[in-house]
Amino acid sequence: MTLKTLVAAGLAVAALSLAPIGALAQDNTTPAAPAEGTVGQTDPNATPADPTKNWLKVCDPLDDGKKVCIMRQVVVANGQFLGSFLLRDDPGQESRLLAVAAVPLGVLLPFGLTWQIDGAKPIRVPFMLCDPQSCATQLVINEAYVNSLKKGGKPS
């Protein structure tokens, strides 16, 4: 693994560590704050926002005319960070495609995360980095894996 690859991977993980902050900086589509006296009360039946509608994609041109893109999804429920997923496509890197997933601290996952798309073979991915907000896994992937992500019904 080259220094350039390590730096790129570190930047991807750093972007994920800002995920909870970035989610708060996005347009506020949640209802107004609860009335006085209801602070701290949560709906026990509340579910995370629709995960198909909270993707962010940012692309920048490279000197050779190609684009480097980062696609990110952050899942938040009741103001609580539940996890995030980032996919980096950088044609200028040796490891062009990189997937990064993060979960909040306080979740007991001693062996990292297991990634599985629909009925495909599960992939165990160890945690690479933990910061004060989350622990992240990362996996160099290929076009076939990206296509399975696009076609997949429900990642887990």
Secondary structure, 3 states (H helix, E strand, C coil): CCHHHHHHHHHHHHHHHCHHHHHHHCCCCCCCCCCCCCCCCCCCCCCCCCCCCCEEEEEEECCCCCEEEEEEEEEEECCEEEEEEEEEECCCCCCCEEEEEEEECCCCCCCCEEECECCCCCEEECEEEECCCEEEEEEEECHHHHHHHHHCCCEC
